[in-house]
């Protein structure tokens, strides 16, 4: 059962962008819950420069069937040229919580 679920990670440049994307995902019933973790310091290489920026991280709880729609929505609405969109499978979870995820999502 649990292999059908995943957490999608997506960093955002600010709180307003993070809230906008989270609301879009919930409104469209692509995610059951989106946590916004503020205060991340991201250090990465971009266009041959080392960047260091404060970001907000989205933890998007969904099922694997919604990945492509979520990727499309995030890419279309994200201000970054190449946003971080990474899916991590949920290997185990409380069955009642996983059922709740299903109850919040639109049927495909």
C-alpha distances in whole Angstrom, upper triangle without the diagonal:
4,6,6,8,12,15,18,21,24,28,31,34,35,34,35,33,29,30,31,28,25,27,27,23,22,25,23,20,19,17,17,19,21,23,26,27,31,34,32,35,34,36,36,38,39,41,43,43,41,40,39,38,36,33,30,27,24,20,18,15,13,11,12,13,16,17,20,21,21,23,25,26,26,29,31,31,31,35,34,35,32,30,27,24,21,17,15,12,10,9,9,9,11,8,11,12,8,10,13,12,11,14,17,16,18,17,17
4,5,6,9,12,15,18,21,25,27,31,32,30,32,30,27,27,28,25,23,25,25,21,21,24,22,19,17,16,15,16,18,20,23,24,28,30,28,31,30,32,32,34,35,38,40,40,38,36,36,34,33,30,27,23,21,17,15,12,11,9,10,13,15,15,19,20,19,21,24,24,24,26,29,29,29,32,31,32,29,27,24,21,18,14,12,8,6,6,5,6,9,8,11,10,7,10,12,11,11,15,16,16,18,17,18
4,5,8,11,14,17,20,24,27,30,31,31,32,30,27,28,28,25,23,25,25,21,21,24,23,20,17,16,16,18,19,21,24,25,28,30,28,30,29,31,30,32,33,36,37,38,36,35,34,33,32,29,27,23,21,17,16,13,11,9,8,11,14,13,17,18,18,19,22,23,23,25,27,28,28,31,30,31,27,25,22,19,16,12,10,6,6,6,8,10,13,12,15,14,10,13,15,13,13,17,18,16,19,18,17
4,7,11,13,17,20,23,26,30,30,29,30,28,25,26,26,23,21,23,22,18,19,21,19,16,14,13,14,16,18,20,23,24,28,30,28,31,29,32,31,33,33,36,38,38,37,35,35,33,32,29,26,22,20,17,14,11,9,6,6,8,10,11,14,16,15,17,19,20,21,23,25,26,26,29,29,29,26,24,22,18,16,12,11,8,8,9,10,11,13,12,14,13,9,11,13,11,10,14,15,13,15,14,14
4,7,10,13,16,20,23,26,27,26,27,25,22,22,23,20,18,20,19,16,16,19,17,15,12,11,11,12,14,16,19,20,24,27,25,28,26,29,28,31,31,34,36,36,34,32,32,30,29,25,23,19,16,13,11,8,6,4,5,9,10,10,13,15,13,15,18,18,18,21,23,23,23,27,26,27,24,22,19,16,13,10,9,6,5,8,9,9,12,11,13,11,8,10,12,9,9,13,13,12,14,14,14
4,6,10,13,16,19,23,24,23,24,22,19,20,21,18,16,18,18,14,15,19,17,15,12,10,11,12,12,14,16,18,21,23,21,24,23,25,25,27,27,30,32,32,30,29,28,27,25,22,19,16,13,10,8,6,6,6,6,10,10,9,12,14,12,13,16,17,16,18,21,21,20,24,23,24,21,18,15,12,10,6,5,4,5,8,10,11,14,14,15,13,10,13,14,10,12,15,14,13,16,16,16
4,6,10,13,16,20,20,20,21,19,16,17,18,15,13,16,16,13,14,18,17,15,12,9,11,10,9,10,13,14,17,20,18,20,19,22,22,24,25,28,30,29,28,26,25,23,22,18,16,12,9,6,5,5,6,8,9,12,11,10,13,14,11,12,16,16,14,17,19,19,18,21,20,22,19,16,13,10,8,6,5,6,7,10,12,12,15,16,17,13,12,15,15,11,14,16,15,14,17,18,18
4,7,10,13,17,18,18,19,16,13,15,16,13,12,15,15,11,14,17,16,15,11,10,12,11,9,11,12,13,16,18,16,19,17,20,19,22,22,25,27,27,25,23,22,21,19,16,14,10,8,6,5,7,8,10,10,12,10,8,11,12,9,9,13,13,11,13,16,16,15,18,17,18,15,12,10,7,5,4,6,9,10,14,15,16,18,19,20,17,15,18,17,14,16,18,16,15,17,19,18
4,7,10,14,15,15,17,14,12,14,15,12,12,15,15,13,15,18,18,17,14,12,14,12,10,10,10,11,13,15,13,15,13,16,16,19,19,22,24,23,21,19,19,17,16,12,10,7,6,5,6,9,11,13,13,16,14,11,14,14,11,11,14,14,11,13,16,15,13,16,14,16,14,10,7,6,5,6,8,11,13,16,18,18,20,22,23,19,18,21,20,17,19,21,19,18,20,22,22
4,7,10,12,13,14,11,9,12,13,10,10,14,14,12,15,18,17,17,14,13,15,14,10,11,10,10,12,14,12,14,12,15,15,17,17,20,22,21,20,17,17,15,14,10,8,6,5,7,8,12,13,16,16,18,15,12,14,14,11,10,13,12,8,10,13,12,10,12,11,13,11,7,5,5,7,9,11,15,16,20,21,21,24,25,25,22,21,24,22,19,21,23,20,19,21,23,23
4,7,9,10,12,10,8,12,13,11,12,15,15,15,17,20,20,20,18,16,18,16,12,11,9,9,10,11,9,10,9,12,12,15,15,18,20,19,17,14,13,11,10,6,6,4,6,9,11,15,17,19,19,21,19,16,17,17,14,13,15,14,10,12,14,13,10,11,9,12,11,7,6,8,10,13,14,18,19,23,24,24,26,28,28,24,24,27,25,22,24,26,23,22,24,27,26
4,6,8,9,6,6,9,10,9,11,14,14,14,17,19,19,20,18,17,19,17,13,12,9,10,9,11,10,11,11,14,14,16,16,19,21,19,18,14,13,10,9,6,5,6,8,11,13,17,19,22,22,23,20,18,19,18,15,14,16,14,10,12,13,11,8,8,8,12,11,8,8,10,13,16,18,21,22,26,27,27,29,30,30,26,26,28,26,23,26,27,24,23,25,28,27
4,7,9,7,8,11,12,12,14,16,17,17,20,21,22,24,22,21,23,20,16,15,12,12,10,10,10,11,10,13,14,16,15,18,20,18,16,13,12,8,7,5,6,9,11,15,16,20,22,25,26,27,24,22,22,22,18,17,18,17,13,14,15,13,9,8,8,12,12,10,11,14,16,19,21,25,26,29,31,30,32,34,33,30,30,32,30,27,29,31,27,27,28,31,31
4,6,6,6,9,10,11,12,14,16,17,19,20,22,23,22,20,22,19,15,14,10,11,8,9,10,12,13,16,17,19,18,21,23,21,20,16,14,10,8,6,6,9,11,15,17,20,23,26,27,28,25,23,24,23,19,19,20,18,15,16,17,14,11,10,11,15,16,13,14,16,19,21,23,26,27,30,31,30,32,33,33,29,29,31,29,26,29,30,26,26,28,31,31
4,6,5,6,9,10,10,12,14,15,16,18,20,21,20,18,20,16,13,12,8,9,7,10,11,14,15,18,20,23,22,25,27,25,23,19,17,13,11,8,6,9,10,14,15,19,21,25,26,27,24,23,24,22,19,20,21,18,15,17,18,14,13,13,14,18,18,15,16,17,19,21,23,26,26,29,30,28,30,31,30,27,27,29,26,24,27,27,24,24,26,29,30
4,5,5,6,9,10,11,12,14,15,16,18,20,19,18,20,17,14,14,11,13,11,13,15,17,18,21,22,24,23,26,28,26,25,21,20,16,13,11,10,12,12,16,16,20,22,25,26,27,24,23,23,21,18,19,19,16,14,16,16,12,11,11,14,18,18,16,17,18,21,22,24,27,28,31,32,30,31,33,31,28,28,30,27,25,27,27,23,24,25,29,29
4,6,5,6,9,10,11,12,14,15,17,18,17,17,19,16,13,13,11,13,12,14,14,16,16,19,20,22,20,23,26,24,23,19,18,15,13,10,9,11,10,14,14,18,20,23,24,24,21,20,20,18,15,16,16,13,11,13,13,9,8,8,11,14,15,12,14,15,18,20,22,25,26,29,30,29,30,32,31,27,27,29,26,23,26,26,23,22,23,27,27
4,6,5,6,9,10,11,12,14,16,17,15,14,16,13,9,9,7,9,9,12,13,15,15,19,20,22,21,24,26,25,23,20,18,15,13,9,7,8,7,10,11,15,17,20,21,22,19,18,19,17,14,15,16,13,10,13,14,11,9,11,12,16,16,12,13,13,16,17,19,22,22,26,27,25,27,28,27,24,24,26,23,20,23,24,20,20,22,25,25
4,6,5,6,9,10,11,12,14,15,15,13,15,12,9,10,8,11,11,14,15,18,19,22,23,26,25,28,30,28,27,24,22,18,16,13,10,11,9,12,12,15,17,21,22,23,19,19,20,18,15,17,17,14,12,15,15,12,12,13,15,19,19,16,16,16,18,19,21,23,23,27,27,26,27,28,26,23,23,25,22,20,22,22,18,19,20,24,25
4,6,5,6,9,10,10,12,14,14,14,15,14,11,12,11,14,14,17,18,21,21,24,24,26,25,27,30,29,28,24,23,20,18,14,12,13,11,14,13,16,17,21,22,22,18,18,19,16,14,15,15,11,10,13,13,9,10,11,14,17,18,15,16,16,19,20,22,24,25,29,29,27,29,29,28,25,25,26,23,20,22,22,19,18,19,23,23
4,5,5,6,9,10,11,12,11,11,13,12,9,11,10,13,14,17,17,20,19,22,22,24,23,26,28,27,26,23,22,19,17,14,11,11,9,11,10,13,14,17,18,19,15,15,15,13,10,11,12,8,7,10,10,7,8,11,13,15,15,12,13,12,15,16,19,21,22,25,26,25,26,27,26,23,22,24,21,18,20,21,17,16,17,20,20
4,5,5,6,9,10,11,10,9,10,8,6,8,8,12,13,17,17,20,20,23,24,26,25,28,31,30,28,25,24,21,18,15,11,11,8,9,8,11,12,16,17,18,14,15,16,14,11,13,14,11,10,13,14,11,11,14,16,19,18,15,15,13,15,16,18,19,20,23,24,22,23,24,23,19,19,20,18,15,17,18,14,14,16,19,20
4,5,5,6,8,10,10,10,11,10,8,11,11,15,16,20,20,23,23,27,27,30,28,31,34,33,31,28,27,24,21,18,15,14,11,13,11,13,14,17,19,19,16,17,18,15,12,15,15,12,12,15,15,12,13,16,18,21,21,18,18,17,19,19,21,22,22,26,26,24,25,25,24,20,20,21,18,16,18,17,14,14,15,19,19
4,6,5,6,8,9,9,12,11,10,13,14,17,19,22,22,25,24,27,27,29,28,30,33,32,31,28,28,24,22,19,16,15,12,14,12,14,14,16,18,17,14,14,15,12,10,12,12,8,9,12,12,9,11,15,17,19,19,16,17,15,18,18,21,22,22,26,27,25,26,26,25,22,21,22,19,16,18,18,14,13,13,17,17
4,6,5,6,5,6,8,9,8,12,13,16,18,22,21,24,24,27,26,28,27,30,33,32,31,28,27,25,23,19,16,14,11,11,8,10,10,13,14,14,10,11,12,10,7,10,11,8,9,12,12,11,12,16,18,20,19,16,16,14,15,15,17,18,19,22,23,21,23,23,22,18,18,18,16,13,14,15,11,10,11,14,15
4,5,5,6,5,6,7,8,11,13,17,19,23,23,26,26,29,29,31,31,33,36,35,34,31,30,27,24,21,17,16,12,12,10,10,10,13,16,15,12,14,15,12,11,14,15,12,12,16,16,14,16,19,21,23,22,19,19,17,18,17,19,19,19,23,23,21,21,21,19,16,16,16,14,11,13,12,9,8,10,14,15
4,5,8,9,10,11,11,15,16,20,22,25,26,29,28,32,32,34,32,35,38,37,36,33,32,29,27,23,20,19,16,16,13,14,13,16,18,17,14,16,17,13,12,15,15,12,14,17,16,14,17,20,22,24,24,21,21,19,21,20,22,23,23,26,26,24,24,24,22,20,19,19,16,14,15,14,10,10,10,14,15
4,5,8,10,12,13,16,18,21,23,27,27,30,29,32,31,33,32,34,37,37,36,33,33,30,28,24,21,20,16,16,13,13,12,14,16,14,11,13,13,10,10,13,13,10,12,15,14,14,16,20,22,23,23,20,20,18,20,19,21,21,22,25,25,24,24,24,22,20,19,18,16,14,14,13,10,8,8,11,12
4,5,7,10,11,15,17,21,23,27,27,30,29,32,32,34,33,35,38,38,37,34,33,30,28,25,22,20,16,15,12,11,9,11,13,12,9,12,14,11,10,14,14,12,14,17,17,16,18,22,23,25,24,21,21,18,19,17,19,19,19,22,22,20,21,20,19,16,15,15,13,10,10,10,6,5,5,9,10
4,7,9,10,14,16,19,22,25,25,27,26,29,29,31,30,32,35,35,34,31,31,28,27,23,20,17,14,13,9,9,7,8,10,9,6,8,10,8,7,10,11,10,11,14,15,15,16,20,21,22,21,18,18,15,15,14,16,16,16,20,20,19,20,19,19,16,14,15,13,10,10,11,8,6,7,9,10
4,6,7,11,13,16,19,23,22,25,25,28,28,30,29,32,35,34,33,30,29,27,25,21,18,15,11,10,6,6,5,8,11,11,8,10,12,10,8,12,14,12,12,16,17,16,17,20,21,23,21,18,17,14,15,13,14,14,14,18,18,16,17,17,16,13,12,13,11,8,9,10,7,6,9,12,13
4,7,10,13,16,20,23,23,26,26,29,30,32,32,35,37,37,35,32,31,28,26,22,19,16,13,11,8,6,6,9,12,13,11,13,16,14,12,16,17,15,16,19,20,19,20,23,24,26,25,21,20,17,17,15,16,15,14,17,17,14,15,15,13,10,10,10,8,5,8,8,5,6,10,12,14
4,7,10,13,16,20,20,23,23,27,27,30,30,33,36,34,33,30,28,25,23,19,16,13,10,8,6,5,8,11,14,16,13,14,17,16,13,16,18,16,15,19,20,18,19,22,22,25,23,20,18,16,16,15,15,15,14,18,17,15,15,16,15,11,11,13,10,8,11,11,9,10,13,16,18
4,6,10,13,16,16,20,20,23,24,27,27,30,32,31,29,26,25,22,19,16,12,10,6,5,5,6,9,13,15,17,14,14,17,15,12,14,17,14,13,17,18,16,16,18,19,22,20,17,15,14,14,13,14,16,15,19,18,17,18,19,18,14,14,16,14,11,14,15,12,13,16,19,20
4,6,10,13,13,17,18,21,23,26,26,30,31,30,28,25,23,20,17,14,10,8,6,5,7,9,12,16,18,20,17,17,20,19,15,17,19,17,15,18,20,18,17,19,20,23,21,17,16,15,15,15,15,17,16,19,19,17,18,20,19,15,16,18,16,14,17,18,15,16,19,22,23
4,6,10,11,14,15,19,20,24,24,27,29,27,25,22,19,16,13,10,6,6,5,7,9,12,15,19,20,22,19,18,21,20,16,17,20,17,15,18,19,17,15,17,17,21,19,16,14,14,15,16,17,19,18,22,22,20,22,24,23,19,20,22,19,17,21,21,18,19,22,25,26
4,7,7,11,13,16,18,22,23,26,28,25,23,20,17,14,11,9,5,5,7,8,11,14,17,21,22,25,22,21,23,22,19,19,22,20,17,20,22,19,17,18,18,21,20,16,15,15,16,17,17,19,19,22,22,21,22,25,24,21,21,24,22,20,23,24,21,22,25,28,29
4,6,9,11,15,18,21,22,25,26,24,21,18,15,12,8,7,4,6,9,11,14,17,21,24,25,28,25,23,25,25,21,21,23,21,18,20,22,19,17,17,17,21,20,17,16,17,18,19,20,23,23,26,26,25,26,29,28,24,25,28,25,23,27,28,25,25,28,31,32
4,6,9,13,16,19,20,24,25,22,19,16,12,10,6,6,6,9,12,14,17,20,24,27,28,30,28,26,28,27,24,23,26,24,20,22,24,21,19,18,18,21,20,17,16,18,19,21,21,25,25,27,28,27,29,31,31,27,28,31,29,27,30,31,28,29,31,34,35
4,6,10,12,16,17,21,22,19,16,13,10,8,5,5,6,7,11,13,16,19,23,25,26,29,26,24,26,26,22,21,24,23,19,20,23,21,17,17,16,19,18,15,14,16,16,19,19,22,23,25,26,26,28,31,31,27,27,30,29,26,29,31,28,28,31,34,34
4,7,10,13,15,19,19,16,13,10,7,6,5,6,9,10,14,16,19,22,25,28,28,31,28,26,27,28,24,23,26,25,21,22,24,22,19,18,16,19,18,16,14,17,18,20,21,24,25,27,29,29,31,34,34,30,31,34,32,29,33,34,31,31,34,36,36
4,6,10,12,15,16,13,10,8,6,5,6,7,10,10,14,16,19,22,24,27,27,29,27,24,25,26,22,21,23,23,19,19,22,21,17,16,14,16,15,13,11,15,15,18,19,23,24,26,28,28,31,34,34,30,30,34,32,29,32,34,31,31,33,35,35
4,7,10,13,13,10,7,6,4,7,9,10,13,14,17,19,22,25,27,29,29,31,29,26,27,28,25,23,25,25,21,21,24,23,19,18,15,17,15,14,13,16,17,20,21,25,26,28,30,31,34,36,37,34,33,37,35,32,35,37,34,34,36,38,37
4,6,10,10,8,6,5,7,9,12,12,15,15,18,20,22,25,27,29,28,30,28,25,25,27,24,21,23,24,20,19,22,22,18,17,14,14,13,13,12,15,16,19,20,24,26,28,31,32,35,37,38,34,34,37,36,33,35,37,35,34,35,37,36
4,7,6,5,5,6,9,11,15,15,18,18,21,23,25,28,29,31,29,32,30,26,26,28,25,22,24,25,21,20,23,23,19,18,14,14,12,13,13,17,17,21,22,26,29,31,33,35,38,40,41,37,36,39,38,35,37,40,37,36,37,39,37
4,5,5,6,7,10,12,15,15,18,18,21,23,25,28,29,31,29,31,29,25,25,26,24,21,22,23,20,18,20,20,17,15,12,11,10,12,13,16,18,21,23,27,30,32,35,36,39,41,42,38,37,40,39,35,37,40,37,35,36,38,36
4,6,8,9,13,15,18,19,22,22,24,27,28,31,32,34,32,33,31,28,27,28,26,23,24,25,22,19,21,22,19,17,13,12,12,14,16,19,21,24,26,30,33,35,38,39,42,44,45,41,40,43,42,38,40,42,40,38,39,40,38
4,7,9,13,16,19,20,23,24,26,28,30,33,34,36,34,36,34,30,30,31,29,26,27,28,25,23,25,25,22,20,17,15,15,17,18,21,22,26,28,31,34,36,39,40,43,45,46,43,42,45,44,40,42,45,42,40,42,43,41
4,6,10,12,16,18,21,22,25,27,29,33,34,36,34,36,34,31,30,32,29,26,27,28,25,23,25,25,21,19,16,16,15,17,17,21,22,26,28,32,34,36,39,40,43,45,46,42,41,44,43,40,42,44,41,40,41,43,42
4,7,10,14,15,19,20,23,25,27,31,33,34,33,35,33,30,30,31,29,26,28,28,24,23,26,25,21,19,16,17,16,17,16,20,21,25,26,30,32,34,36,37,40,43,43,40,39,42,41,38,40,43,40,39,40,42,41
4,6,10,12,15,17,20,22,25,28,30,32,32,34,31,28,29,29,26,24,26,26,22,21,23,22,19,17,14,15,14,14,15,18,20,23,25,29,31,33,35,36,38,41,41,38,37,40,39,36,38,40,37,36,38,40,39
4,7,10,13,15,18,21,24,27,30,32,31,34,31,28,29,30,26,25,26,26,22,22,24,23,19,17,15,17,16,15,15,19,20,23,24,28,30,32,34,34,37,39,40,36,36,39,37,34,37,39,36,35,38,40,39
4,6,10,12,16,19,21,25,27,30,30,32,29,27,28,28,24,23,24,23,20,20,22,20,16,15,13,15,15,14,14,17,19,22,23,27,28,31,33,33,35,37,38,34,34,37,35,32,35,36,33,33,35,38,37
4,7,10,14,16,19,23,26,29,29,31,28,26,27,27,23,22,24,23,19,20,22,19,16,15,14,17,17,14,14,17,19,22,23,26,27,30,31,31,33,35,35,31,32,34,32,30,33,34,31,31,33,36,36
4,7,10,13,16,19,22,25,25,27,25,22,24,23,20,19,21,19,16,17,19,16,13,13,12,15,14,12,11,14,16,18,20,23,24,27,28,28,30,32,32,28,28,31,29,26,29,30,27,27,29,32,32
4,7,10,13,16,19,22,23,25,22,20,22,21,18,17,20,18,14,16,18,15,13,13,13,16,16,12,11,13,15,17,18,21,22,25,26,25,27,29,28,25,25,28,25,23,26,27,24,24,26,29,29
4,6,9,13,16,19,20,22,19,17,19,19,15,15,18,16,13,15,18,15,13,14,14,17,15,11,10,11,11,13,14,17,18,21,22,21,23,26,25,22,22,25,23,20,23,24,21,21,24,26,26
4,6,10,12,16,17,19,16,14,17,16,12,13,16,14,11,14,16,14,12,14,14,17,15,12,10,10,11,12,13,15,16,19,20,19,21,23,23,19,19,21,19,16,19,21,18,18,20,23,23
4,7,10,13,14,17,14,13,16,16,12,13,16,15,13,16,18,17,15,18,17,20,18,14,12,10,10,10,10,12,12,16,16,15,17,19,19,15,15,18,16,14,17,18,16,16,19,21,21
4,6,10,11,13,11,10,13,13,9,11,14,13,11,14,17,15,15,18,18,20,18,14,13,10,10,9,10,12,12,15,16,15,17,18,18,14,13,16,14,11,13,15,13,12,15,17,18
4,7,10,12,10,10,14,14,11,13,16,15,14,17,19,19,18,22,22,24,21,18,16,13,12,10,10,10,9,13,13,12,13,14,14,11,9,12,11,7,10,12,10,10,13,15,16
4,7,8,7,8,11,11,9,12,15,14,14,17,19,19,19,22,23,24,22,19,17,13,13,10,11,10,10,13,14,13,14,14,14,11,9,11,10,6,8,11,9,8,11,12,12
4,5,6,7,11,11,10,13,15,15,16,18,20,21,21,25,25,26,23,20,18,15,14,10,11,9,9,12,13,13,15,14,14,12,9,11,11,8,8,11,11,8,11,11,11
4,5,5,8,10,10,11,14,15,15,17,19,20,21,24,24,24,21,19,17,14,12,9,10,8,10,12,14,15,17,16,18,16,12,14,15,12,11,15,14,11,13,12,11
4,6,7,8,10,11,13,14,16,17,19,20,21,25,25,25,22,20,19,15,15,12,13,12,13,16,17,18,20,18,19,17,14,15,16,12,11,14,14,10,10,9,8
4,6,5,6,9,10,11,12,14,16,17,18,21,21,22,20,18,17,13,13,11,13,13,14,17,19,18,20,19,20,17,15,15,15,12,11,14,12,9,9,10,8
4,6,5,6,9,10,10,12,14,15,16,19,19,19,17,15,14,10,10,8,11,11,13,16,18,19,21,21,22,19,16,18,18,14,14,17,15,12,13,13,11
4,5,5,6,9,10,10,12,14,15,19,18,18,16,15,14,11,11,11,14,14,17,20,22,22,25,24,25,23,20,21,21,17,17,19,18,14,14,14,12
4,5,5,6,9,10,11,12,14,18,18,18,17,15,15,12,13,13,16,17,19,22,23,23,25,24,25,22,20,20,20,16,16,18,16,12,12,13,10
4,5,5,6,8,10,11,12,15,16,16,15,12,12,9,11,10,14,15,17,20,22,21,23,23,23,20,18,20,19,15,15,17,15,12,13,14,13
4,6,5,6,8,10,10,14,13,14,12,10,10,7,9,10,13,15,18,21,23,23,26,26,26,23,21,23,22,18,19,21,18,16,16,17,15
4,6,5,6,9,10,13,14,13,12,11,12,10,13,13,17,19,21,24,26,26,29,28,29,26,24,25,24,20,20,22,20,17,16,18,15
4,6,5,6,8,12,13,14,13,11,13,11,14,14,18,20,21,25,27,26,28,28,28,25,23,24,23,19,20,21,18,15,15,17,16
4,5,5,6,9,10,11,10,8,9,8,11,13,16,19,20,24,26,25,28,28,28,24,23,25,23,20,21,22,19,17,17,20,18
4,6,5,8,8,8,8,7,9,8,12,14,18,20,23,26,28,28,31,31,31,28,26,28,26,23,24,25,22,20,20,22,20
4,6,9,10,10,11,10,13,12,16,17,21,23,25,29,31,31,33,33,33,29,28,29,28,24,25,26,23,20,20,22,20
4,7,9,11,11,10,13,12,16,18,21,24,25,29,31,30,32,32,32,28,27,29,27,23,24,25,22,20,20,23,22
4,6,8,9,7,10,10,14,17,20,23,25,28,30,29,32,32,32,29,28,29,27,24,26,27,23,22,22,25,24
4,7,9,8,11,13,17,20,23,26,28,31,33,33,35,36,35,32,31,33,31,28,29,30,27,25,26,29,27
4,5,5,9,11,15,18,21,24,27,30,32,32,34,36,36,32,31,33,32,28,30,31,28,27,27,30,28
4,6,10,12,15,19,22,25,28,31,33,34,36,37,38,34,33,35,34,30,31,33,30,28,29,30,29
4,7,9,12,15,19,22,25,28,30,31,34,35,35,32,30,33,32,28,29,31,29,26,27,29,27
4,6,9,13,16,19,22,25,27,28,30,31,32,28,27,29,28,25,26,28,25,24,25,27,25
4,6,10,13,16,19,22,24,25,27,29,29,26,25,27,26,23,25,27,24,23,24,26,25
4,7,10,13,16,19,21,22,25,26,27,23,22,24,23,20,21,24,21,19,21,22,21
4,7,10,13,16,18,19,23,24,25,22,20,23,22,19,20,23,21,19,21,22,21
4,7,9,12,15,16,19,20,22,19,16,19,19,16,17,20,19,17,19,20,19
4,7,9,12,13,17,18,20,17,15,18,19,16,17,21,19,18,21,21,20
4,6,9,11,14,15,17,15,13,16,17,14,15,19,18,17,20,20,19
4,6,7,11,12,14,12,10,13,14,12,14,17,17,16,19,20,20
4,7,11,12,15,13,11,15,16,15,16,19,20,19,22,22,22
4,7,9,12,11,9,13,14,13,15,18,19,19,22,22,23
4,6,8,7,7,10,11,11,13,15,16,17,20,21,22
4,5,5,6,9,10,11,13,14,16,17,21,21,23
4,5,5,6,9,10,11,12,15,16,19,19,21
4,5,5,6,9,10,10,13,15,18,18,21
4,5,5,6,9,10,11,13,16,17,20
4,5,5,7,9,10,11,14,15,17
4,5,5,6,9,10,13,13,16
4,5,5,6,9,12,13,16
4,5,5,7,10,12,14
4,5,5,8,9,11
4,6,8,9,12
4,7,9,12
4,6,9
4,6
4
